[in-house]
Amino acid sequence: MEVKLWNDKREREMYENFAELFAIIKATEKLEKAYVRDIITPSEYESECHKLIAHFKTLSTTLKDIIPSIERFHDTYKMDCPAALNRLVTSGVPATVEHRAAAASSAATSAATVAECVQNFITAMDSLKLNMVAVDQVHPLLSDLSGSLNKLSILPQDFEGKMKMKEWIGRLSKMGAADELTEQQARQLHFDLESSYNSFMAALPNAESISDRKKEEKAKPLQAGESPDLPFPSLIHSPHGKDHDHNK
């Protein structure tokens, strides 16, 4: 005896949509596993994943009154497709897109922190040149610099700048707020700041290319309005709005 799954055209369309949704979820699960196992290339994965997500969104919108919960549909038919649910329902974008977004966010954060470190180095060195040597003037600047250096994950814990700033902060903490650095102390602190700054620049990932550009800049005079390149130039500015000479 033949058993019909539907009584009319409307029911038939509904069950066909159910089958299509089932197939999309299963296909996405297989695609996710293939990507994780490196069976397909990232570009192939991303292209196919975009198609499946687009089909899923269209179909789930069509069925929203009949299937208000995709998770319930998944559980009802015992599909066992957790990766597909994560990709289709939770994420909504291919894993490759997620990874690029995370990398971009990390790069932007690192660039901003590098800019902050450079700014704090320059501010501290300029302050000493302006004879701002009272403890309550120097201590906040070194604390800001130490904090920004500690936020930068590319620097090791024993990085020269971190260690020297920690030593100076500890030394200043034992002095009174109105106490001032002696000429010898101020000179040593400026030397330590400049040495740490140079080590900091050398520790950056693009330090080699920066060094090459600086050699070219020394060989070729700057044109009017030009300034030497620094890492992440769009984020780094001199506090005085002009070039800063650290070799004085």
N, C-alpha and C positions, 0 to 999 in steps of 0.2 A: 504494500500500500504506500502510495506516495504521500509524504507529509510536506505541506507548504509552510514556509517560514513567514510568509506574509499573506495578507488577505486582499491588499490593494496596492496600487502603484506607489502610494505614499510610504507604506510600510516597507515595500521592497527597496525604495531609495534609502530609507533609514538604515536597514541592515547592510546595504552596500557601503554606506558611509561608516558604519561600525567596522566593517571588514577593512576598509581603507585606513581608518585610524589605527586599527590593530597592526596592520602591515607597516605603517609609518613608525610606530613605536618599536616594533621588532627590528626594522631596518636600521633605525638610529642606534639601537643597542649594539648591533653587529658592527656598525661603522665606528662607534666609540671604542670597542674592543680592538678593532683593526688598527686604529690610530695609536692606541696605547701600546700595542705590540709591534708598532713600526712596520706594519704590513703594507700600508699605503703612505704616500708622501703627504706632508702637511698641506700642500696646495690642493691635492686631490681630495683630501679629507674636508678641507674648508669649503670647496665648491659643492660637494655632495651634501655636506651638513647644512649649508645655506638653503639648498633646495628642500631638504626634509623639514627644516624649521619653517620655511615659507608655506609648504603644503600643510603642515601641522596647524599653523596659526589660522589659515583659511578654513580648514575643516573643523577645528575646535570652535571657531566663531559660529560656523553654520550649525553645529550641534550643541551650542551652549544651553539651550532650553531643555534638551533631552539628556545631555551629559554635563551637568554643572560642575562635576569634579572628575578631572582626568585621572587623578590618583585612585578614585573609587572604581573607575572603569578598569584601570590597570589591575587592581586587587580582585575585582569580580571575575575577571578572566584569567587570574593567576599567571600573569605574564612574566614576572620575575625579570624586569628590565630597569633596574635602578639607575644605570648610567643614562638611559634614554630619558627617564623622568627628569633627571638633573639637567640634561641638555635642553630638552624641549620646554619644560615647565618652569624650572628654577632659574636657569641661566638665560636661555633665549638667544644665545649666540654661540658660534663654534668655539672650541677650546683654544684654537690658535688666536682668535680675536681677544679672548680673555687674557692670554699670556702677553700679547702685544700691549694691551692696555696697562697691565701690571708693570711691564718693563718701562713703558713710557712714563708712568706715574713715578716709578723709582728713579728714573733718570732726571725727571723734573725736580724731584725732591733733592737729589744729590747736587744738581746744578745750583739750586737755591742755597743749599748749605755751603757749597764751595764759595759762592758769592758772599755769603755772610762771614765766612772765615777770613776771606781776603779783606773785606771791609773792616773787620775787627783788628786784624793785623795792622792795617794802615792807620786806623784811628789811634791805636795804642802807641805806635811809633811816632806819629805826628804830635801826640800829646806830650811826649817826652821832649821833642824838639822845641815845643812851646813852653818848656820848663814847668809843665803841670806835674809836679813830683810829690805832692802831698799824698799820703796814704789813702785818704777818702776820695782822691781823684784817680789814682792808679788802680786801686783794688777792683772797682766795678768794671773797668776796662779789661783787666786780665780775667776776671770771672766770666765776662761775656765771651771772650776769646776761647777760654777753656771749655765753656759750654758748647760753643759751635763746633770746636774740634772733636769733642766727644760724640756729637751727633752724626759725624761723618763715618760711615761704616767701612770705607776703604782704608782708613788709617788704623794701624795696629795699636794695641793698648800701650805698648812701650814706645810709641812714636815720640821723637825728640821734643816736639812742641808741647805735647800733652804733659810730659814729665817736667819740663822746665817751667811751664805755667803753674803746675801744681806746687813746685818748690817755691816759686815766687809768691803765690797766694798764701802758702803756709807761713812764709817769712813776714809778709805784710800783716797777716792776722795777729801776729805777736806784737805789732807796733800800735801806737795810738793813732786815732783818726787824723789828728793835726800834725803828726810827725811827717817829716819830709825825707825823701831819699837823698843821700849824699851825692855829690857829683860823680864819684866813682861808682856808686850803686846804680845811678841813673844810666851811666854809660854802659855798665855791664848788662842791665836790663834791655837797653836798646840793642846791644850786640846779640843777646839771646833771642830777642824778638826777630831780628833780621835773619839770624841763622835758622831759626825755626821756620820762618816764612820761606826761605830758600829750600829747606827740606820738604816743606809742605808742597811747594810747586813741583818739586822733583817726584813727589809721591803720587801725583795725579796721573790717571791712565794715559792722557795725551801729552805727558811731560816732554817726550822726545820731540814731537812735532812742534811744541811750543818753543823748545830750545832752538830748533832749526830756524823758526821764524824770527826769534830774537837775534840770531847771528846775521840773518839777512837784513834786519832793521838796522843793526850797527854798521853794516857795510853800505847801506843805502840811506841817505838822509831822509827824514820824514817830510812829506809835503805839507803845506799849510792845511790845518784842519784834521790831519791824520794823527792817530795815536797807536802805540804798540798794542798788539792783540793780547788779551788775557783769556784763560779758559772760560767758556760760557760768557762771551763778551756782552750779550744782550742783558745779562743779569748783574754784571760787575761794573761799578762806577767808582771813581775816586771821590772821596768825601768833599774835595775841593773843586771838583769839576774840571780838573786838569791832570796832566801826567804826574805820577809820583815817583821820585827817584829814591830807590832803596839802597843805592850803592854809595851814598854819601857817608 
